[in-house]
Amino acid sequence: MPPHTVQPHTRPAENSAERRIITAARRHYFAHGFRSVTMDDLAVEVGMSKKTLYACFASKAALLEAVLLDKFRCIEADLHRITSERSDVLAALHQLLACVQRHTEEIQPPFVRDIGREAPEMFKLVERRRRDLIQRHFGKLLGEGRKAGIIRKDIPTRLIIEILLGAVQAIMNPPKMEELGLTPKTGFSTIITVVLGGVITNTGRPKR
């Protein structure tokens, strides 16, 4: 794959052709990895010429970036909805975990393998985006949880977030996930559950 400079603020897809290409690529890339999916394959699936496809995305790397940014836009929209609704904080935390599980379920081991081996520069984009999402959305709910007495007040919210980010950074990367036999869903779910388990007060725990 040729070198590609990641543009962190690439515009969203603006026409139906781009939308169709991204939708097809996202489905195949996340399920089967992107190394084995050619631009020819995608052109045939969406019913357009390869020339038209390349007019929308100049390279496979550009399409991969568009797929990743599309994924993060979807995650951002769902997390924003959860953290913006003024509902029970504990319920919102559970919704946040369910949201993460739902979104990571789409990403299968072949994609993790391919991005680690074939496009490490794209994984840097993933790391930046997920760090931002964790800081903003988990940070917001943890802060509200402290006020509600659900999250421990003896541990600063910033420290909790740094612990969460450190665990994600150390574990949720292609080599370590491959070594531990983790999928994105099992890895993220376990990390979040363990961290939350250590900071939720008795008030926030289910009654036995």
C-alpha positions, 0 to 999 in steps of 0.5 A: 500500500503506498504511503498516505498522509492521514488528514484528521478532518477529512470531510464526510461523504457528500454524494450518493456514490461516495456513500455507497462505496463507503458502506460497502467497504466498511462492511467488507473491511471490518468483517474480512480485513481490507487486504483481500478486498480489492477496489475491483471487488468494490466497484463490481459490488456497488455497480460502478466502473473502477474509473468512477470509484477512483474519482471518488477515492484516489486510492485504497488508503484514502477509502480506508481513511474514509471508512474509519472516519465514517465509523467514528462519526457514527460512534460520536453521534451515539455517545453524544446522544447518551451523554446529552440526555439528562437521565440516570447516570448509572443507566447512562454508563450502562448505555455507554458500555452497551454502545461500545460493545455494539460498535466494536462488535462490527470490527473483527480480528482480520481488520485488526490484523490488517491495520496493524500490518498494512496501515499502521499510520491509520491506526494512529488515527484510530488512537487519536479519535478514541482517546478524544471520545473517551476523554469527552464522553466518559469524562462527562459521565464520570464527573456527573457520577461523582456528583450523584454519589455513584463514582468514588470521590477519593479518586480524581476523574482525570486519574480515572480517565488516564487509567482507562486510556492507559489500559486501552493504549496498552491492550487495544493495539493490533500486536497485543490483541493478537497475542491475547486473542482478543476481539475489539468487543471483548477487549474494550468491554473487559477494560471498561468493566474492570475500571468501572468496577473499581470506581463505582460506589456501593450506591451505584452497585446493584442491590443483592 
